[in-house]
Amino acid sequence: MKFAKQYLESIDGVEIYPIITLLIFFSFFVVLFWWVFTTSKQQSKAMSEMPLETNPKDNNQ
């Protein structure tokens, strides 16, 4: 850990990296939260049934 700390201290402006990382992380979940609550019930139901749907054209049995 001492090596990493010494290495990071030699980089100019390294103190901004954790702030940028936190903003990206937080922004991702805010956008995901917004998308979940603005998606229509119909679209949500269609997406939840996608893996269960069978297409008769592709079913060779």
C-alpha positions in Angstrom: 0.0 0.0 0.0 2.9 2.3 0.7 4.1 1.9 -2.9 0.6 2.9 -4.3 0.4 5.9 -1.9 3.9 7.2 -3.0 3.0 6.6 -6.6 -0.3 8.5 -6.4 1.3 11.4 -4.5 3.6 12.0 -7.4 0.7 12.6 -9.8 -0.4 16.3 -10.2 -4.1 16.8 -9.5 -4.7 13.3 -8.2 -7.1 14.6 -5.5 -9.7 15.3 -8.2 -9.9 11.6 -9.3 -12.0 10.3 -6.4 -14.4 13.2 -6.8 -14.8 12.5 -10.5 -15.3 8.8 -9.8 -18.0 9.5 -7.2 -19.8 11.8 -9.6 -19.8 9.2 -12.4 -21.0 6.5 -10.0 -23.7 8.7 -8.6 -24.8 9.9 -12.0 -25.1 6.3 -13.3 -27.5 5.4 -10.5 -29.5 8.6 -10.8 -30.0 8.0 -14.5 -30.9 4.3 -13.9 -33.4 5.4 -11.2 -35.0 8.0 -13.5 -35.2 5.4 -16.4 -36.9 2.8 -14.2 -39.5 5.2 -13.0 -40.3 6.7 -16.4 -40.6 3.5 -18.3 -44.2 2.6 -19.1 -45.8 -0.4 -17.5 -46.3 -1.9 -21.0 -42.7 -1.6 -21.9 -41.6 -3.0 -18.5 -43.9 -6.0 -18.9 -42.7 -6.7 -22.5 -39.1 -6.6 -21.3 -39.8 -8.9 -18.3 -41.3 -11.5 -20.7 -38.6 -11.4 -23.3 -36.7 -14.5 -22.2 -39.9 -16.5 -21.9 -41.2 -15.8 -25.4 -40.8 -18.4 -28.1 -40.7 -17.7 -31.7 -42.4 -20.4 -33.8 -40.2 -19.7 -36.8 -37.0 -20.4 -34.8 -38.4 -23.4 -33.0 -37.4 -26.5 -35.1 -38.8 -29.1 -32.8 
